[in-house]
Amino acid sequence: MSRFALHSPEKVRLALANRVRELRLVRGWRQVTLAERSGVSLGSLRRFETTGRVSLESLLKIAMALDRLGDFEALFQQPRARSLAELEASEEKRERKRGRL
């Protein structure tokens, strides 16, 4: 289970903002430094670190500047099969789906 599983979206937002602030401070960067390196406005970065509110694009830019963009790769991936039977069942479902263009 994820560390965020039992929290509200607001608490997750604030936790992510705190993590960004901590990563920035560990690097010895001021807010203006991260803003410049990420291409995110200083105002947006300040608002994010204070409230946790930021656009997805800005969050990705901040993550890239902090060399943490790879952290997003696991987001929304399908869970791994726990057994061969579960894997076979998921393959059958995938083959039966018909999409529309």
TORMARKOL-507285 format. One line per field, with one value per atom (N, C-alpha, C): atom name; residue number from 1; residue in three letters; x, y, z. Coordinates in steps of 0.001 Angstrom, whole numbers, plus 500000, padded with zeros to 6 digits. Layout:
a <- (CA ...)
k <- (NUM ...)
r <- (ALA ...)
east <- (X ...)
north <- (Y ...)
up <- (Z ...)
% end
This chain:
a <- (N CA C N CA C N CA C N CA C N CA C N CA C N CA C N CA C N CA C N CA C N CA C N CA C N CA C N CA C N CA C N CA C N CA C N CA C N CA C N CA C N CA C N CA C N CA C N CA C N CA C N CA C N CA C N CA C N CA C N CA C N CA C N CA C N CA C N CA C N CA C N CA C N CA C N CA C N CA C N CA C N CA C N CA C N CA C N CA C N CA C N CA C N CA C N CA C N CA C N CA C N CA C N CA C N CA C N CA C N CA C N CA C N CA C N CA C N CA C N CA C N CA C N CA C N CA C N CA C N CA C N CA C N CA C N CA C N CA C N CA C N CA C N CA C N CA C N CA C N CA C N CA C N CA C N CA C N CA C N CA C N CA C N CA C N CA C N CA C N CA C N CA C N CA C N CA C N CA C N CA C N CA C N CA C N CA C N CA C N CA C N CA C N CA C N CA C N CA C N CA C N CA C)
k <- (1 1 1 2 2 2 3 3 3 4 4 4 5 5 5 6 6 6 7 7 7 8 8 8 9 9 9 10 10 10 11 11 11 12 12 12 13 13 13 14 14 14 15 15 15 16 16 16 17 17 17 18 18 18 19 19 19 20 20 20 21 21 21 22 22 22 23 23 23 24 24 24 25 25 25 26 26 26 27 27 27 28 28 28 29 29 29 30 30 30 31 31 31 32 32 32 33 33 33 34 34 34 35 35 35 36 36 36 37 37 37 38 38 38 39 39 39 40 40 40 41 41 41 42 42 42 43 43 43 44 44 44 45 45 45 46 46 46 47 47 47 48 48 48 49 49 49 50 50 50 51 51 51 52 52 52 53 53 53 54 54 54 55 55 55 56 56 56 57 57 57 58 58 58 59 59 59 60 60 60 61 61 61 62 62 62 63 63 63 64 64 64 65 65 65 66 66 66 67 67 67 68 68 68 69 69 69 70 70 70 71 71 71 72 72 72 73 73 73 74 74 74 75 75 75 76 76 76 77 77 77 78 78 78 79 79 79 80 80 80 81 81 81 82 82 82 83 83 83 84 84 84 85 85 85 86 86 86 87 87 87 88 88 88 89 89 89 90 90 90 91 91 91 92 92 92 93 93 93 94 94 94 95 95 95 96 96 96 97 97 97 98 98 98 99 99 99 100 100 100 101 101 101)
r <- (MET MET MET SER SER SER ARG ARG ARG PHE PHE PHE ALA ALA ALA LEU LEU LEU HIS HIS HIS SER SER SER PRO PRO PRO GLU GLU GLU LYS LYS LYS VAL VAL VAL ARG ARG ARG LEU LEU LEU ALA ALA ALA LEU LEU LEU ALA ALA ALA ASN ASN ASN ARG ARG ARG VAL VAL VAL ARG ARG ARG GLU GLU GLU LEU LEU LEU ARG ARG ARG LEU LEU LEU VAL VAL VAL ARG ARG ARG GLY GLY GLY TRP TRP TRP ARG ARG ARG GLN GLN GLN VAL VAL VAL THR THR THR LEU LEU LEU ALA ALA ALA GLU GLU GLU ARG ARG ARG SER SER SER GLY GLY GLY VAL VAL VAL SER SER SER LEU LEU LEU GLY GLY GLY SER SER SER LEU LEU LEU ARG ARG ARG ARG ARG ARG PHE PHE PHE GLU GLU GLU THR THR THR THR THR THR GLY GLY GLY ARG ARG ARG VAL VAL VAL SER SER SER LEU LEU LEU GLU GLU GLU SER SER SER LEU LEU LEU LEU LEU LEU LYS LYS LYS ILE ILE ILE ALA ALA ALA MET MET MET ALA ALA ALA LEU LEU LEU ASP ASP ASP ARG ARG ARG LEU LEU LEU GLY GLY GLY ASP ASP ASP PHE PHE PHE GLU GLU GLU ALA ALA ALA LEU LEU LEU PHE PHE PHE GLN GLN GLN GLN GLN GLN PRO PRO PRO ARG ARG ARG ALA ALA ALA ARG ARG ARG SER SER SER LEU LEU LEU ALA ALA ALA GLU GLU GLU LEU LEU LEU GLU GLU GLU ALA ALA ALA SER SER SER GLU GLU GLU GLU GLU GLU LYS LYS LYS ARG ARG ARG GLU GLU GLU ARG ARG ARG LYS LYS LYS ARG ARG ARG GLY GLY GLY ARG ARG ARG LEU LEU LEU)
east <- (500849 500000 500891 500495 501245 501176 502174 502169 501049 500566 499515 498115 497990 496708 495619 495964 494948 494811 495394 495370 494416 494076 493247 494132 493555 494342 495091 494464 495120 496396 496322 497502 498596 498215 499200 499871 499067 499621 500667 500317 501228 502473 502298 503454 504404 503862 504712 505434 504739 505356 506492 506275 507333 508533 508283 509389 510202 509511 510214 511062 510485 511230 512469 512296 513426 514514 514125 515109 515844 515088 515701 516722 516360 517252 518476 518307 519444 520478 520007 520921 521500 520970 521435 520901 519772 519181 518164 518139 517076 515886 514746 513571 513835 514514 514779 515656 516558 517411 516587 515712 514864 513914 513395 512502 513238 514451 515224 515572 516006 516414 515238 514062 512888 512090 512242 511424 510045 509853 508585 508747 507723 507838 508065 508761 509037 507740 506758 505458 504776 504819 504207 504933 506263 507037 506737 506683 506368 504984 504018 502653 502640 503373 503419 504011 505136 505773 504922 504072 503223 501905 501265 499913 499826 500863 500820 500099 499653 498912 499872 499813 500681 500091 500350 499878 500719 500165 500898 502170 502067 503242 504346 503984 504977 505574 504743 505248 506266 505984 506915 508214 508122 509328 510176 509516 510220 510893 510167 510728 511942 511873 512997 514207 513996 515096 515746 514959 515476 515930 515932 516330 515468 514154 513210 512056 512204 511125 510779 511761 511528 510574 510401 509463 508032 507733 506376 506085 507115 506920 505963 505952 505097 503661 503417 502090 501068 499991 498857 499185 500268 500537 499618 499321 498499 499291 498606 499316 499846 500938 501519 500654 500652 499905 500585 499778 500310 500464 499866 499966 499896 500254 500179 498732 497814 496391 495890 496309 495905 496477 497710 498334 497603 497274 496550 495172 494502 493171 493248 494264 494384 494717 495485 495801 494544 493698 492455 491557 491459 490636 491160 492465 493077 492809 492834 492611 491159 490218 488798 488325 489059 488629 488665 487675 487641 487551 488478 488494 487867 487540 487013 488018 488070 488940 488212)
north <- (498816 500000 501242 502221 503462 504275 505098 505975 506991 507287 508285 507684 506396 505721 506205 506612 506981 508487 509271 510717 511356 512572 513330 513941 514320 514978 516208 516955 518139 517761 516700 516274 515754 515077 514591 515777 516773 517998 518629 518809 519455 518616 517294 516413 516509 516544 516681 518024 519078 520407 520420 519771 519692 518911 517846 517058 517873 518637 519494 520517 521141 522133 521494 520294 519600 519270 518781 518473 519736 520817 522097 522532 522445 522887 521984 520682 519761 520154 520629 521062 522458 523118 524461 525514 525209 526128 527026 528277 529186 528945 529478 529320 529887 530995 531611 530699 529968 529044 527928 527309 526247 526796 527977 528586 528761 529268 529469 528143 527172 525885 525098 525303 524553 525283 526581 527346 527658 527454 527751 529120 529934 531267 531179 532172 532216 532238 532972 533033 531676 530942 529607 528661 528746 527888 528224 529499 529906 529425 529592 529144 527629 526894 525439 525036 525617 525242 525631 526622 527077 526311 526118 525542 524156 523781 522512 522610 523792 523969 524355 523568 523813 523040 523514 522784 521523 520562 519329 519622 520480 520814 521427 522340 522949 521925 521024 519984 519108 518759 517950 518700 519987 520793 520864 521029 521069 519729 518637 517301 517092 517576 517415 518204 519408 520223 519575 518839 518156 516725 516365 515032 513944 514203 513242 512931 513257 513026 511540 510672 509231 508734 509504 509107 509000 509641 509639 508414 507641 506498 505457 505252 504221 504696 505969 506524 505968 505429 504907 503678 502982 501734 500655 499704 498588 497772 497265 496458 495173 494685 493436 492260 491243 490030 489323 488786 488082 486584 486124 484704 484551 483375 483096 483151 482633 482654 484090 484959 486363 487022 486710 487248 486779 485501 484965 485605 485802 486424 487855 488588 489974 490023 489064 488993 488702 487801 487478 488703 489460 490672 491669 491822 492774 492387 491088 490622 490810 490724 490829 492254 493227 494620 495066 495833 496428 497936 498622 500078 500768 501990 502843 503934 504363 505472 506769)
up <- (500000 500000 500000 499267 499154 500437 500633 501813 501731 500527 500340 500399 500492 500326 501271 502459 503432 503628 502746 502887 501886 502156 501238 500155 499023 497979 498504 499406 499962 500717 501514 502269 501343 500277 499308 498629 498227 497610 498507 499773 500723 500977 501024 501221 500030 498821 497630 497635 498010 498075 499093 500233 501249 500744 500006 499457 498465 497630 496671 497422 498418 499200 499838 500405 501028 500004 498835 497788 497343 497222 496834 497876 499136 500213 500351 500140 500189 499135 497993 496931 497207 498223 498538 497587 496937 495977 496668 496243 496654 495728 496081 495215 493831 493764 492467 491599 492219 491471 490849 491644 491110 490050 490263 489271 487941 487998 486772 486102 486885 486317 485751 486302 485853 484777 484685 483751 484294 485592 486269 486922 486833 487414 488925 489450 490879 491685 491206 491898 491960 490849 490832 491771 491793 492685 494148 494465 495846 496258 495357 495654 495866 495022 495167 496511 496874 498135 499348 499193 500296 500370 499210 499187 498562 497826 497101 495780 495419 494157 493039 491939 490794 489614 488412 487235 487067 486374 486121 485324 484325 483518 484383 485265 486153 487101 487617 488503 487783 486534 485759 485481 485218 485000 486271 487399 488685 488933 488685 488871 487968 486744 485830 486327 486800 487313 488524 489305 490497 490184 488897 488446 489078 489139 489719 488766 487496 486539 486443 486610 486555 487622 488683 489745 489229 488116 487577 486722 486373 485480 486034 487319 487915 488129 487967 488217 487231 487731 486961 486119 486395 485691 486224 485359 485810 486826 487835 488829 488202 488747 488257 488687 487848 488178 489352 490237 491404 491140 490043 489709 488194 487710 486283 485812 486619 486251 486107 487008 486939 485684 485347 484150 482899 482832 481678 481553 482669 482646 482136 482545 482078 480593 480099 478670 477859 478358 477666 477577 478661 478663 477643 477576 476652 475207 474912 473546 473128 474066 473747 473522 474025 473909 472450 472100 470767 470951 470393 470541 469359 469574 468504 468230 467010 466628 466658)
% end
